Amino acid sequence: MARLMRWFAVASILAAIAIASIAGYGYTRFVRSGPLAGDLVLIIPKGVGIDDISRFLENRGVLDSYHVFRLGVRLFGEGRPLKAGEYEFPKGVSPRGAMEILQSGKTVVRRLTVPEGLTTYEVLDRLAKTEGLTGSITLTPGDGELLPETYHFSYGDSRDDMVRRMQAAMRDTLSELWARRVNGLPFDTMNKAVILASIVEKETGRPDERPRVAGVFINRLRGKMRLQSDPTVVYAITGGRIAFERPLTQKDLETVSPYNTYLNVGLPPAPIANPGRASLEAALLPADTGDLYFVADGNGGHVFARTLAEHNQNVARWRALMKARAAPTE
């Protein structure tokens, strides 16, 4: 009996040593570098369990054994779930490191840049084509309701939520700038500020010019003069839905529309694009000048004038420059 007890004791010790050795070997494999040859971005879909995730990571080269990962998560994962989403796994990540990445929920950050001056139709078209977003767009914002800037999102975010974020960003920015507006502006609502800002946005792409361009339109509004802004005529023709890639003609300037500021005094009834922060600020904090006119200078900017005679001279110089550039060279 004593001999049998000694045999059981020795067997138990040997078993314990074997189990400890196996556990130690398994833990070593769990924490050592894995086979991944380079950084890799993977999407873990919703609703999958640890077995499917383990096999998926092995098939994509993140793990060399899904058994080690699966057992390691159960033993050392502290009961924390593996979360769905888009993750970046670094080169040589260990199974433990992969587990911690999936437990963290820190998914890959994607970016969507909305340039200033796009119409809402153009913005929504970009959203519809942006990979990583889900769902169709059911919201119908108008022009001037979306703030152009760079937005961050995660794989699986909805397109409608992105639209809501753009709307909220516009409301917040406009409210902030409206509180700082100068006194005596010839409009009394935030919507009219957005309308003017949208015209400024389409008239110039140069940040240094925006306050001065806004100042011209402010002066013309105060003087009950027509704004005579070409982009408003383009919007009258296209509705902001199609590209307009030719020069305006005299017939275009006669287009009957409430958006045609060559025919109508005052601001159009609604914005013609989505202005950025700089144009909104220019509309509410315009340059204080006596300018009433501006025309392109042929180099991406504009020249400004206080009188019609001076403006006509500037126009003549611009036309001469355009004619010289169009002339054939030998």
PARO-126816 format. One record per residue (C-alpha): residue number from 1; residue in one letter; y, z, x. Coordinates in steps of 0.5 Angstrom, whole numbers. Last residue first. Example, Ala and Ser with C-alpha at 12.3 -4.5 7.8 and 13.67 -1.06 7.14 Angstrom:
# PARO-126816
> 2:S:-2:14:27 $
> 1:A:-9:16:25 $
//
This chain:
# PARO-126816
> 330:E:161:-167:10 $
> 329:T:162:-161:5 $
> 328:P:162:-162:-2 $
> 327:A:168:-159:-6 $
> 326:A:165:-153:-10 $
> 325:R:168:-148:-6 $
> 324:A:175:-151:-6 $
> 323:K:175:-151:-13 $
> 322:M:173:-144:-14 $
> 321:L:179:-142:-9 $
> 320:A:184:-146:-13 $
> 319:R:182:-143:-19 $
> 318:W:183:-136:-16 $
> 317:R:190:-138:-13 $
> 316:A:192:-141:-20 $
> 315:V:189:-134:-24 $
> 314:N:193:-130:-19 $
> 313:Q:199:-134:-20 $
> 312:N:198:-133:-28 $
> 311:H:197:-126:-27 $
> 310:E:204:-125:-23 $
> 309:A:207:-129:-29 $
> 308:L:204:-125:-34 $
> 307:T:206:-118:-31 $
> 306:R:203:-112:-29 $
> 305:A:198:-115:-24 $
> 304:F:191:-114:-21 $
> 303:V:187:-117:-17 $
> 302:H:179:-117:-17 $
> 301:G:173:-116:-13 $
> 300:G:167:-119:-12 $
> 299:N:170:-124:-7 $
> 298:G:173:-129:-11 $
> 297:D:179:-125:-13 $
> 296:A:177:-124:-20 $
> 295:V:182:-123:-25 $
> 294:F:186:-117:-27 $
> 293:Y:192:-116:-33 $
> 292:L:196:-110:-36 $
> 291:D:197:-106:-30 $
> 290:G:202:-101:-30 $
> 289:T:198:-96:-27 $
> 288:D:195:-89:-28 $
> 287:A:188:-90:-26 $
> 286:P:183:-88:-32 $
> 285:L:180:-81:-33 $
> 284:L:176:-82:-39 $
> 283:A:174:-89:-39 $
> 282:A:173:-88:-31 $
> 281:E:169:-82:-32 $
> 280:L:164:-86:-37 $
> 279:S:164:-92:-32 $
> 278:A:162:-87:-26 $
> 277:R:157:-84:-31 $
> 276:G:153:-90:-32 $
> 275:P:155:-95:-38 $
> 274:N:149:-97:-43 $
> 273:A:152:-104:-46 $
> 272:I:156:-107:-51 $
> 271:P:158:-101:-54 $
> 270:A:160:-101:-62 $
> 269:P:166:-103:-66 $
> 268:P:169:-107:-61 $
> 267:L:176:-104:-58 $
> 266:G:183:-106:-61 $
> 265:V:186:-113:-63 $
> 264:N:181:-118:-65 $
> 263:L:181:-125:-63 $
> 262:Y:180:-125:-55 $
> 261:T:176:-118:-56 $
> 260:N:170:-122:-59 $
> 259:Y:166:-116:-61 $
> 258:P:168:-117:-69 $
> 257:S:165:-124:-68 $
> 256:V:168:-131:-69 $
> 255:T:167:-134:-63 $
> 254:E:173:-138:-61 $
> 253:L:172:-135:-54 $
> 252:D:166:-139:-53 $
> 251:K:169:-146:-55 $
> 250:Q:174:-145:-49 $
> 249:T:168:-144:-45 $
> 248:L:164:-138:-42 $
> 247:P:161:-140:-35 $
> 246:R:153:-140:-35 $
> 245:E:148:-135:-35 $
> 244:F:147:-131:-41 $
> 243:A:141:-127:-42 $
> 242:I:138:-126:-48 $
> 241:R:138:-119:-53 $
> 240:G:145:-116:-52 $
> 239:G:147:-119:-58 $
> 238:T:148:-126:-55 $
> 237:I:154:-129:-57 $
> 236:A:158:-123:-59 $
> 235:Y:155:-120:-53 $
> 234:V:158:-126:-48 $
> 233:V:165:-125:-52 $
> 232:T:165:-118:-50 $
> 231:P:163:-119:-43 $
> 230:D:169:-124:-43 $
> 229:S:174:-118:-44 $
> 228:Q:181:-121:-48 $
> 227:L:183:-113:-49 $
> 226:R:188:-116:-55 $
> 225:M:194:-112:-54 $
> 224:K:197:-106:-59 $
> 223:G:201:-104:-53 $
> 222:R:197:-97:-52 $
> 221:L:190:-101:-52 $
> 220:R:193:-106:-47 $
> 219:N:195:-100:-42 $
> 218:I:188:-97:-43 $
> 217:F:185:-103:-42 $
> 216:V:188:-104:-35 $
> 215:G:187:-97:-34 $
> 214:A:180:-98:-35 $
> 213:V:180:-103:-29 $
> 212:R:184:-99:-25 $
> 211:P:178:-93:-26 $
> 210:R:173:-98:-25 $
> 209:E:175:-101:-18 $
> 208:D:173:-96:-13 $
> 207:P:166:-96:-16 $
> 206:R:165:-104:-15 $
> 205:G:161:-107:-21 $
> 204:T:166:-109:-25 $
> 203:E:167:-112:-32 $
> 202:K:161:-110:-35 $
> 201:E:161:-103:-33 $
> 200:V:169:-103:-36 $
> 199:I:166:-106:-42 $
> 198:S:161:-100:-43 $
> 197:A:166:-95:-41 $
> 196:L:171:-97:-47 $
> 195:I:165:-97:-52 $
> 194:V:163:-90:-49 $
> 193:A:170:-87:-50 $
> 192:K:170:-90:-57 $
> 191:N:164:-86:-58 $
> 190:M:167:-80:-55 $
> 189:T:172:-80:-61 $
> 188:D:180:-80:-61 $
> 187:F:182:-86:-58 $
> 186:P:189:-89:-54 $
> 185:L:188:-83:-49 $
> 184:G:194:-78:-49 $
> 183:N:191:-73:-45 $
> 182:V:186:-74:-39 $
> 181:R:179:-72:-41 $
> 180:R:175:-66:-38 $
> 179:A:172:-64:-44 $
> 178:W:170:-71:-45 $
> 177:L:166:-71:-38 $
> 176:E:162:-66:-40 $
> 175:S:160:-68:-47 $
> 174:L:159:-75:-44 $
> 173:T:154:-73:-39 $
> 172:D:150:-68:-44 $
> 171:R:150:-74:-49 $
> 170:M:148:-79:-44 $
> 169:A:142:-75:-41 $
> 168:A:140:-73:-48 $
> 167:Q:139:-80:-50 $
> 166:M:135:-82:-44 $
> 165:R:131:-76:-44 $
> 164:R:129:-78:-52 $
> 163:V:128:-85:-49 $
> 162:M:123:-82:-44 $
> 161:D:119:-78:-49 $
> 160:D:119:-84:-54 $
> 159:R:115:-88:-48 $
> 158:S:110:-82:-47 $
> 157:D:108:-79:-41 $
> 156:G:101:-80:-39 $
> 155:Y:102:-81:-31 $
> 154:S:108:-76:-29 $
> 153:F:116:-78:-30 $
> 152:H:122:-78:-26 $
> 151:Y:128:-81:-28 $
> 150:T:133:-85:-24 $
> 149:E:140:-87:-28 $
> 148:P:143:-90:-34 $
> 147:L:144:-86:-39 $
> 146:L:142:-88:-46 $
> 145:E:146:-88:-53 $
> 144:G:151:-94:-51 $
> 143:D:147:-99:-54 $
> 142:G:143:-97:-60 $
> 141:P:137:-92:-60 $
> 140:T:131:-95:-64 $
> 139:L:125:-90:-63 $
> 138:T:118:-92:-64 $
> 137:I:117:-94:-57 $
> 136:S:109:-95:-56 $
> 135:G:105:-90:-53 $
> 134:T:103:-88:-46 $
> 133:L:107:-89:-39 $
> 132:G:104:-90:-33 $
> 131:E:106:-97:-32 $
> 130:T:113:-99:-34 $
> 129:K:113:-105:-38 $
> 128:A:115:-102:-45 $
> 127:L:120:-98:-41 $
> 126:R:123:-104:-38 $
> 125:D:124:-108:-45 $
> 124:L:127:-101:-48 $
> 123:V:132:-102:-42 $
> 122:E:133:-109:-44 $
> 121:Y:134:-108:-51 $
> 120:T:139:-102:-50 $
> 119:T:143:-107:-46 $
> 118:L:143:-106:-38 $
> 117:G:150:-104:-35 $
> 116:E:148:-99:-30 $
> 115:P:141:-100:-27 $
> 114:V:135:-96:-30 $
> 113:T:131:-93:-25 $
> 112:L:124:-91:-27 $
> 111:R:120:-86:-22 $
> 110:R:113:-83:-21 $
> 109:V:112:-76:-19 $
> 108:V:104:-75:-17 $
> 107:T:101:-69:-21 $
> 106:K:102:-62:-19 $
> 105:G:97:-59:-24 $
> 104:S:95:-54:-19 $
> 103:Q:88:-54:-20 $
> 102:L:86:-61:-19 $
> 101:I:90:-60:-12 $
> 100:E:86:-53:-11 $
> 99:M:79:-57:-12 $
> 98:A:81:-62:-7 $
> 97:G:83:-57:-2 $
> 96:R:76:-54:-3 $
> 95:P:73:-60:-2 $
> 94:S:76:-62:4 $
> 93:V:82:-67:5 $
> 92:G:81:-72:10 $
> 91:K:87:-76:9 $
> 90:P:91:-73:3 $
> 89:F:89:-73:-4 $
> 88:E:95:-76:-9 $
> 87:Y:94:-74:-16 $
> 86:E:95:-77:-23 $
> 85:G:93:-73:-29 $
> 84:A:87:-68:-32 $
> 83:K:87:-61:-30 $
> 82:L:81:-57:-26 $
> 81:P:80:-50:-29 $
> 80:R:81:-44:-26 $
> 79:G:75:-39:-26 $
> 78:E:76:-36:-20 $
> 77:G:75:-43:-16 $
> 76:F:70:-40:-11 $
> 75:L:63:-40:-14 $
> 74:R:64:-45:-19 $
> 73:V:69:-50:-15 $
> 72:G:64:-49:-9 $
> 71:L:58:-51:-13 $
> 70:R:61:-57:-16 $
> 69:F:64:-59:-9 $
> 68:V:58:-58:-6 $
> 67:H:54:-62:-11 $
> 66:Y:59:-68:-11 $
> 65:S:57:-69:-3 $
> 64:D:61:-73:1 $
> 63:L:67:-72:-2 $
> 62:V:74:-76:-3 $
> 61:G:70:-83:-2 $
> 60:R:72:-86:-9 $
> 59:N:64:-85:-11 $
> 58:E:64:-77:-9 $
> 57:L:71:-76:-13 $
> 56:F:68:-79:-19 $
> 55:R:61:-75:-18 $
> 54:S:65:-69:-18 $
> 53:I:70:-70:-24 $
> 52:D:64:-72:-28 $
> 51:D:60:-66:-27 $
> 50:I:67:-62:-27 $
> 49:G:68:-64:-34 $
> 48:V:72:-70:-37 $
> 47:G:77:-69:-43 $
> 46:K:83:-72:-40 $
> 45:P:82:-77:-34 $
> 44:I:83:-76:-27 $
> 43:I:87:-81:-24 $
> 42:L:87:-82:-17 $
> 41:V:92:-83:-11 $
> 40:L:89:-84:-4 $
> 39:D:91:-82:3 $
> 38:G:87:-85:8 $
> 37:A:80:-84:11 $
> 36:L:77:-79:6 $
> 35:P:71:-76:9 $
> 34:G:72:-69:8 $
> 33:S:75:-64:12 $
> 32:R:71:-57:12 $
> 31:V:72:-52:7 $
> 30:F:66:-53:2 $
> 29:R:61:-56:8 $
> 28:T:62:-49:11 $
> 27:Y:61:-45:4 $
> 26:G:55:-49:4 $
> 25:Y:53:-47:11 $
> 24:G:54:-40:9 $
> 23:A:51:-40:3 $
> 22:I:45:-43:6 $
> 21:S:45:-38:12 $
> 20:A:46:-32:7 $
> 19:I:40:-35:3 $
> 18:A:36:-35:9 $
> 17:I:38:-28:11 $
> 16:A:37:-25:4 $
> 15:A:30:-29:4 $
> 14:L:28:-26:11 $
> 13:I:30:-19:9 $
> 12:S:26:-19:2 $
> 11:A:20:-22:6 $
> 10:V:21:-16:11 $
> 9:A:21:-11:6 $
> 8:F:16:-14:2 $
> 7:W:11:-14:8 $
> 6:R:13:-7:9 $
> 5:M:11:-5:2 $
> 4:L:5:-9:3 $
> 3:R:3:-5:9 $
> 2:A:5:2:6 $
> 1:M:0:0:0 $
//
